[in-house]
């Protein structure tokens, strides 16, 4: 079934069908296509374009199509170019000639734009909900960590000791920004394109504001050309997901390092690790590695769409068909990764003794020595140079740092006490810092932030607990 046979006839070359048929992937829009069609039919009835009886007939047919898709009894046929064609074909078969009125005042251009916004609105909420679930795990593990500490790193070199809870919450705050971006993207895309037609609206007395309200959009389009050409919201969604993927990749990389024998900061639960087909002793961090690896896939999808969009003239171009597969795949992959990492972090066994041993090297308190000198009146740059020289001497002469500190006239026994195991981390007192009091406050602030974000997600209709894979037909 083609929708233009009056102009071109029924024939479509096999090669054209192979390159243009999209029902194999846009079938995931079926729920949204039916929702948009229901609203469109109601709008046609409200405007008097079709009768009340015709409205009821079309709505009943659409309900039947939705049920058949959900049951798996309706599947795309050889002539179904896309999900819109499939739905209209079946509605016409059920409703007879009235079915031919379904597309009145509507183009596939504004139809697919509406479908895609509806899909993004609910799917990005699910991504945000999954991110909050991972944040919940990080918050719980941060609370459980108590006073456990480990080295904080810069340039992958040991820098200063930090509480384990502080380190875990660093990832949690990055995810909070991801959730914020996702919700903001949903706010911006919450505009109905339905009524824009192919590009210029319609001579029929359509009511786009009414239809937007039926679909739960906060507004309708302002410019019909922009309405059918705009895919900014897809690019934004792909960016949000790609940057979320970058954060998940960073978390994965960390677990790869920490679970190695060389670091030995954590032990993976057997359920979140794999073995080797050849090496009997192996316990591999595949979940963490896949989190790292999938990030490239997400970035590639974003880059590909931006290149597709960059040279398109107004208004609709068939190039825009290429927005769906990367979007659908990115959302599916990031949701799988979020849930797998939530399970991994929930079941990690921390090696607290090993972490603390690595953090207790005396050089980790070097800045504390410098700051003690500052408190005693020495300019920081001079203090920095003095302590750096003592560290250099300790390394060069193989003399314990504590001995040099004790014997130095500007330092002495009081300064040497700062080098005792577990002392430096307690001295991080500034708000947002890595010490006990600051982290205790941060835990409460982070918990409140999660409550706020749950409320924001719920305001848009929730999303928690939804399945990762969304298909209505194979």
C-alpha positions in Angstrom: 0.0 0.0 0.0 1.4 3.4 -1.0 -0.1 6.7 -0.1 0.6 8.4 -3.4 -0.7 6.0 -6.1 -2.9 8.7 -7.6 0.2 10.5 -8.9 2.7 7.7 -9.4 0.6 4.5 -9.5 1.1 1.5 -7.4 4.5 0.5 -8.5 7.7 0.9 -6.5 10.9 -0.5 -7.7 12.2 -3.3 -5.5 15.5 -1.4 -4.9 13.5 1.7 -3.8 11.5 -0.3 -1.4 14.7 -1.9 0.0 16.2 1.5 0.8 13.1 3.4 1.9 10.9 1.0 3.8 11.2 1.8 7.5 8.5 -0.3 9.2 11.1 -2.8 10.4 12.3 -0.2 12.9 9.7 2.5 13.2 7.2 -0.1 14.3 8.2 0.9 17.9 6.3 4.1 17.2 3.0 2.2 16.9 1.7 3.2 20.3 2.5 6.8 19.6 1.1 6.7 16.1 -2.2 5.4 17.4 -2.2 8.0 20.2 -1.6 10.8 17.6 -4.3 9.3 15.3 -6.8 9.2 18.1 -6.2 12.9 18.9 -6.3 13.8 15.2 -9.7 12.0 14.8 -11.1 13.8 17.8 -9.9 17.1 16.3 -11.5 16.4 13.0 -14.8 15.7 14.8 -14.5 18.8 17.0 -14.0 20.9 13.8 -17.0 19.3 12.1 -14.8 17.8 9.3 -16.1 14.3 10.1 -19.3 13.3 11.8 -19.7 12.0 15.4 -20.5 8.5 14.0 -17.3 8.6 11.9 -15.3 9.7 14.9 -16.6 6.7 16.9 -16.0 4.3 14.0 -12.4 5.4 13.6 -11.6 5.4 17.3 -13.0 1.9 17.6 -10.9 0.8 14.7 -7.8 2.4 16.2 -8.5 0.7 19.6 -8.7 -2.6 17.7 -5.4 -2.0 15.9 -3.8 -1.2 19.3 -5.0 -4.4 20.8 -3.9 -6.5 17.8 -0.4 -5.0 17.9 -0.1 -5.6 21.6 -1.3 -9.2 21.1 1.1 -9.7 18.2 -1.7 -10.7 15.8 -1.1 -7.7 13.6 2.3 -7.6 11.8 3.6 -5.5 9.0 2.8 -6.8 5.5 4.8 -6.6 2.3 3.1 -3.4 1.3 3.5 -1.6 4.6 6.2 1.0 4.0 6.2 2.4 7.5 4.2 2.2 10.8 1.8 4.9 9.5 0.9 2.9 6.5 0.4 -0.3 8.6 -2.0 1.5 11.0 -4.0 3.2 8.2 -4.2 0.0 6.2 -5.7 -1.9 9.1 -8.0 0.9 10.2 -9.4 1.1 6.6 -9.9 -2.7 6.6 -11.8 -2.5 9.9 -13.8 0.7 9.3 -14.3 0.5 5.5 -14.6 3.7 3.6 -14.5 5.8 6.8 -10.9 4.6 7.2 -10.0 6.7 4.2 -10.8 9.8 6.2 -8.2 9.0 8.9 -5.5 11.0 7.1 -7.7 14.1 6.4 -5.7 17.3 7.0 -2.6 15.4 8.0 0.7 14.6 6.3 3.1 11.9 7.3 5.5 14.8 7.9 3.6 16.2 10.9 2.5 12.7 11.8 5.9 11.3 12.3 7.2 14.4 14.0 4.4 14.1 16.5 5.0 10.3 17.0 8.7 10.9 17.6 8.1 13.7 20.2 5.6 11.4 22.0 8.1 8.6 22.0 11.0 10.8 23.2 8.9 12.3 25.9 8.1 8.9 27.5 11.4 7.2 26.6 13.7 9.9 28.0 11.7 9.8 31.2 12.5 6.1 31.5 16.2 6.9 31.0 16.0 9.6 33.7 14.3 7.1 36.0 17.0 4.5 35.4 19.7 7.1 36.1 18.0 7.9 39.4 18.0 4.2 40.3 21.7 4.1 39.8 22.1 7.3 41.9 20.1 5.5 44.6 22.6 2.7 44.6 25.5 5.1 44.8 23.9 6.9 47.7 23.3 3.7 49.6 26.8 2.5 49.1 28.2 5.9 50.0 26.3 5.8 53.3 27.5 2.2 54.0 31.1 3.2 53.3 31.2 5.2 56.6 34.7 6.4 57.3 36.4 4.1 54.7 38.9 6.1 52.6 41.1 5.6 49.6 43.5 7.7 47.5 42.1 10.5 45.4 43.9 10.8 42.1 44.9 13.5 39.7 46.7 12.4 36.5 46.1 8.9 37.8 48.7 9.6 40.5 47.9 9.5 44.2 47.0 13.0 45.3 45.1 13.2 48.6 43.0 10.7 50.6 39.2 11.0 50.2 36.3 9.2 51.8 35.0 6.4 49.7 31.5 7.9 50.1 32.8 11.2 48.6 34.2 9.4 45.6 30.9 7.5 44.9 28.9 10.7 45.2 31.1 12.4 42.6 29.6 10.0 40.1 26.2 10.6 41.6 26.4 14.4 41.0 27.4 13.8 37.4 24.4 11.6 36.9 22.3 14.4 38.5 23.3 16.7 35.7 22.4 14.0 33.2 18.9 13.8 34.7 18.6 17.6 34.7 19.5 17.7 31.0 17.0 14.9 30.1 14.2 16.6 31.9 15.1 20.0 30.3 15.1 18.3 26.9 11.6 16.9 27.6 10.4 20.3 28.5 11.7 21.8 25.2 10.3 19.0 23.0 6.9 19.1 24.6 5.4 20.9 21.6 2.8 19.3 19.2 3.6 19.5 15.4 0.2 18.0 14.5 -1.7 20.4 12.2 1.4 21.6 10.4 0.6 19.2 7.5 3.2 18.6 4.9 4.8 22.0 5.5 2.2 24.8 5.3 -0.8 23.9 7.4 -4.2 23.2 5.9 -7.3 25.0 4.4 -9.5 22.8 6.6 -10.6 24.3 9.9 -8.2 22.2 12.0 -7.6 23.1 15.7 -3.9 22.3 16.5 -4.3 23.8 20.0 -7.1 21.3 20.8 -5.2 18.4 19.5 -2.1 19.4 21.4 -4.1 19.4 24.6 -5.6 16.0 23.9 -2.0 14.6 23.5 -0.8 16.3 26.7 1.6 18.6 25.0 2.2 22.0 26.7 1.9 23.9 23.4 1.5 23.6 19.7 3.9 24.6 17.0 4.4 28.2 16.0 5.7 27.7 12.4 4.6 24.9 10.2 7.8 24.8 8.3 9.8 24.5 11.4 7.4 22.0 12.9 8.0 19.3 10.3 11.7 20.1 9.7 12.8 20.3 13.4 14.9 17.4 14.8 16.7 19.5 17.4 15.0 17.5 20.0 16.4 14.2 18.6 19.9 15.7 18.5 19.5 17.0 22.1 18.3 13.6 23.2 21.2 11.9 21.6 23.6 14.4 23.2 22.1 13.9 26.6 22.4 10.1 26.2 25.9 10.3 24.8 27.1 12.5 27.7 25.4 10.1 30.1 27.2 7.4 28.4 30.5 9.2 28.9 29.8 9.3 32.6 29.0 5.6 32.7 32.1 4.9 30.7 34.2 6.7 33.3 32.5 4.6 36.0 33.2 1.5 34.1 36.9 2.4 33.5 37.3 2.9 37.2 35.9 -0.5 38.1 38.2 -2.1 35.5 41.2 -0.5 37.3 39.9 -1.0 40.9 39.1 -4.7 40.4 42.5 -5.6 38.9 45.1 -7.4 41.1 47.3 -4.3 40.8 44.7 -2.1 42.5 42.6 -4.6 44.4 40.2 -2.0 45.7 37.1 -4.1 45.0 35.9 -7.6 44.2 33.1 -8.1 41.6 30.1 -10.3 42.5 30.1 -13.4 40.4 26.8 -12.5 38.9 28.3 -9.3 37.5 31.5 -10.8 36.1 32.4 -13.3 33.4 35.1 -15.9 33.0 37.5 -16.9 30.3 36.9 -19.6 27.7 40.6 -20.5 28.0 42.0 -19.2 31.3 40.4 -20.9 34.3 41.5 -18.4 36.9 40.0 -15.3 35.2 37.2 -13.1 36.6 36.6 -10.4 34.1 34.8 -7.0 34.5 32.8 -7.3 31.3 29.9 -5.2 32.5 32.3 -2.3 33.2 34.1 -2.8 29.9 30.8 -2.8 28.0 29.8 0.4 29.7 33.0 1.9 28.5 32.7 0.4 25.0 29.1 1.4 24.3 30.0 5.0 24.9 31.6 5.1 21.4 28.4 3.8 19.9 26.4 6.6 21.6 28.8 9.3 20.5 28.7 7.9 17.0 24.9 8.1 16.8 25.0 11.7 17.9 27.7 12.6 15.4 25.9 10.8 12.6 22.6 12.6 13.1 24.3 16.0 13.3 26.0 15.4 9.9 22.7 14.3 8.5 20.9 17.5 9.6 23.6 20.0 8.8 22.7 20.6 5.1 19.0 20.0 4.9 16.9 22.8 3.3 13.4 23.5 4.7 11.1 21.7 5.2 10.8 17.9 5.4 13.4 15.8 3.6 13.5 12.0 3.6 17.0 12.2 5.2 15.1 12.6 8.4 14.1 9.0 8.3 17.7 8.4 9.5 17.0 10.0 12.9 15.1 7.0 14.3 17.5 4.0 14.4 20.3 5.9 16.2 17.7 7.3 18.6 16.0 4.0 19.4 19.4 2.2 19.7 20.9 4.9 21.9 18.0 4.9 24.4 17.9 1.1 24.5 21.7 0.7 25.0 22.0 3.4 27.7 19.1 1.9 29.7 20.7 -1.6 29.5 24.0 -0.1 30.7 22.4 1.9 33.6 20.7 -1.1 34.9 23.7 -3.4 34.6 25.9 -0.8 36.4 23.3 -0.4 39.1 23.5 -4.1 39.8 27.3 -4.1 39.6 27.7 -1.3 42.1 25.0 -2.7 44.4 27.0 -6.0 44.8 30.6 -4.8 44.8 32.7 -5.9 47.8 35.0 -3.1 48.9 38.6 -4.0 49.9 38.8 -1.3 52.6 42.1 -2.4 54.0 43.8 -2.2 50.6 42.2 1.2 49.8 43.4 2.6 53.1 46.8 1.2 52.8 47.2 2.8 49.4 46.0 6.1 50.8 48.2 6.2 53.9 51.5 7.0 52.2 52.9 10.1 54.0 53.1 12.1 50.8 49.3 12.3 50.7 49.6 14.8 53.6 52.0 17.1 51.9 49.5 19.8 51.3 48.5 19.6 54.9 52.1 20.3 55.9 52.1 23.3 53.6 48.7 24.6 55.0 50.0 24.2 58.5 52.9 26.5 57.6 50.4 28.9 56.1 48.4 28.9 59.4 51.7 29.7 61.2 52.2 32.8 58.9 54.3 31.5 56.0 53.2 32.6 52.5 51.7 29.6 50.6 54.2 29.7 47.7 57.1 29.5 50.2 55.4 26.7 52.1 54.8 24.8 48.9 58.5 25.1 48.0 59.6 24.1 51.4 57.5 20.9 51.6 58.3 20.0 48.0 61.9 20.2 48.8 61.5 17.9 51.8 59.6 15.3 49.7 62.3 15.5 47.1 65.0 14.9 49.7 63.0 12.0 51.2 62.8 10.3 47.8 66.4 11.0 46.9 68.0 9.9 50.2 65.5 7.1 50.9 64.8 8.7 54.3 61.3 8.4 55.7 59.4 11.7 55.2 58.2 11.7 58.8 61.9 11.9 60.0 62.6 14.9 57.9 59.4 16.6 59.0 60.2 16.0 62.7 63.7 17.4 62.4 62.8 20.5 60.3 62.7 23.7 62.4 59.6 25.0 60.8 57.7 21.7 61.2 58.5 19.3 64.0 56.4 16.8 66.0 53.1 18.5 65.6 53.5 18.5 61.8 54.7 14.8 61.9 51.4 13.9 63.5 49.6 14.9 60.3 51.3 12.1 58.5 49.7 9.4 60.7 47.4 7.0 58.9 43.8 8.2 58.6 44.6 11.7 59.8 44.8 13.7 56.5 41.3 12.7 55.3 39.8 14.1 58.5 41.3 17.5 57.8 39.1 18.2 54.7 36.6 20.5 56.3 35.4 22.9 53.6 31.9 22.5 52.3 31.7 20.0 49.5 35.1 18.5 50.5 36.1 14.9 51.1 36.2 15.0 54.9 33.7 13.4 57.3 31.6 16.4 58.3 31.4 17.7 54.7 30.5 14.3 53.3 27.8 13.8 56.0 26.2 17.1 54.8 26.7 16.1 51.2 24.9 12.9 51.7 21.8 14.7 52.9 22.0 17.3 50.1 22.3 14.5 47.5 19.3 12.6 49.0 17.2 15.8 48.8 18.3 16.3 45.2 17.1 12.8 44.3 13.7 13.6 45.9 13.5 16.7 43.7 14.4 14.8 40.6 11.9 12.1 41.3 9.2 14.7 41.6 10.3 16.3 38.3 10.1 13.0 36.6 6.7 12.2 38.1 5.3 15.5 37.0 6.0 14.4 33.4 4.3 11.1 33.9 6.9 8.8 35.5 8.9 6.2 33.7 10.2 4.0 36.4 9.8 0.3 36.1 9.2 0.3 32.3 10.8 -2.5 30.2 14.1 -1.7 28.4 13.1 -3.2 25.1 10.0 -1.7 23.5 8.7 -3.6 20.5 5.2 -4.4 19.5 6.0 -6.6 16.6 9.0 -8.6 15.4 
